[in-house]
């Protein structure tokens, strides 16, 4: 990133310590900072919108209905079936089973 320590010594003590702290944080964590611009150029998603929508479809629309109470095992089983239905995997779960 080409980071250099700030050279401006005319700042107030609070500003200088804040700037030094910011610089050290950037320097120490530069390998963890995500370059969203390059990811977007590659066509990668840089948003959590898909994950949030999946959570809404799987969890919220069923488990948060008025008057619903669920246990953890019940939640897990229901989410498994909802996931199979949304991914068109229902038939794969019941191979060779005849429906009424």
C-alpha positions as CSV (number, residue, x, y, z in Angstrom):
1,X,0.0,0.0,0.0
2,X,3.0,2.3,0.2
3,X,2.2,3.5,3.7
4,X,4.6,5.9,5.5
5,X,4.4,7.3,9.0
6,X,2.8,10.7,9.1
7,X,5.4,13.5,9.1
8,X,3.1,16.4,10.1
9,X,4.1,17.3,13.7
10,X,1.9,20.4,13.8
11,X,-1.2,18.5,14.8
12,X,-2.7,18.6,18.3
13,X,-1.6,15.8,20.6
14,X,-5.0,14.0,20.3
15,X,-4.9,14.3,16.5
16,X,-1.4,13.1,16.3
17,X,-1.9,10.1,18.4
18,X,-5.1,9.3,16.5
19,X,-3.3,9.6,13.2
20,X,-0.4,7.4,14.5
21,X,-2.8,4.8,15.8
22,X,-4.7,4.8,12.5
23,X,-1.4,4.4,10.5
24,X,-0.3,1.5,12.8
25,X,-3.6,-0.2,12.4
26,X,-3.5,0.1,8.6
27,X,0.1,-1.1,8.5
28,X,-0.5,-4.1,10.9
29,X,-3.7,-5.2,9.1
30,X,-3.0,-4.3,5.5
31,X,-3.1,-8.0,4.4
32,X,-6.6,-8.3,5.9
33,X,-8.1,-5.3,4.1
34,X,-10.3,-6.4,1.3
35,X,-9.9,-4.8,-2.1
36,X,-13.5,-4.6,-3.1
37,X,-12.8,-2.8,-6.4
38,X,-10.7,-5.7,-7.8
39,X,-13.3,-8.3,-6.6
40,X,-16.1,-6.3,-8.4
41,X,-13.9,-6.2,-11.6
42,X,-13.6,-10.0,-11.5
43,X,-17.4,-10.3,-11.2
44,X,-17.4,-11.4,-7.6
45,X,-20.2,-10.5,-5.2
46,X,-19.1,-8.1,-2.5
47,X,-22.4,-7.8,-0.7
48,X,-24.2,-10.0,1.9
49,X,-27.6,-9.5,0.2
50,X,-27.7,-13.1,-1.1
51,X,-27.0,-14.5,2.3
52,X,-29.5,-12.2,4.0
53,X,-32.2,-13.1,1.4
54,X,-31.5,-16.9,2.0
55,X,-31.9,-16.4,5.7
56,X,-35.2,-14.5,5.1
57,X,-36.5,-17.4,2.9
58,X,-35.3,-20.2,5.1
59,X,-35.8,-18.9,8.6
60,X,-37.8,-15.7,9.0
61,X,-40.8,-16.5,6.8
62,X,-41.5,-19.7,8.7
63,X,-40.1,-19.5,12.2
64,X,-41.2,-16.0,13.0
65,X,-44.9,-16.4,12.3
66,X,-47.2,-15.0,15.0
67,X,-47.8,-17.5,17.8
68,X,-45.0,-19.9,16.7
69,X,-42.8,-21.6,19.3
70,X,-40.0,-23.9,18.2
71,X,-37.4,-26.1,19.8
72,X,-33.9,-26.3,18.4
73,X,-34.3,-29.8,16.9
74,X,-37.7,-28.7,15.4
75,X,-36.0,-25.6,13.9
76,X,-33.3,-27.7,12.4
77,X,-35.7,-30.3,10.8
78,X,-37.9,-27.6,9.4
79,X,-35.0,-25.7,7.9
80,X,-33.7,-28.9,6.3
81,X,-37.0,-29.5,4.6
82,X,-37.4,-25.8,3.5
83,X,-33.9,-25.9,2.1
84,X,-34.7,-29.0,0.1
85,X,-37.8,-27.5,-1.3
86,X,-36.2,-24.2,-2.3
87,X,-33.2,-26.1,-3.9
88,X,-35.6,-28.5,-5.8
89,X,-34.0,-31.4,-3.9
90,X,-37.3,-32.8,-2.5
91,X,-37.4,-35.7,-5.0
92,X,-33.8,-36.6,-4.2
93,X,-34.6,-36.9,-0.5
94,X,-37.5,-39.4,-1.2
95,X,-36.0,-41.7,-3.9
96,X,-38.4,-44.4,-5.0
97,X,-41.2,-43.3,-2.6
98,X,-44.7,-43.2,-4.0
99,X,-46.9,-40.3,-3.1
100,X,-50.6,-40.7,-2.3
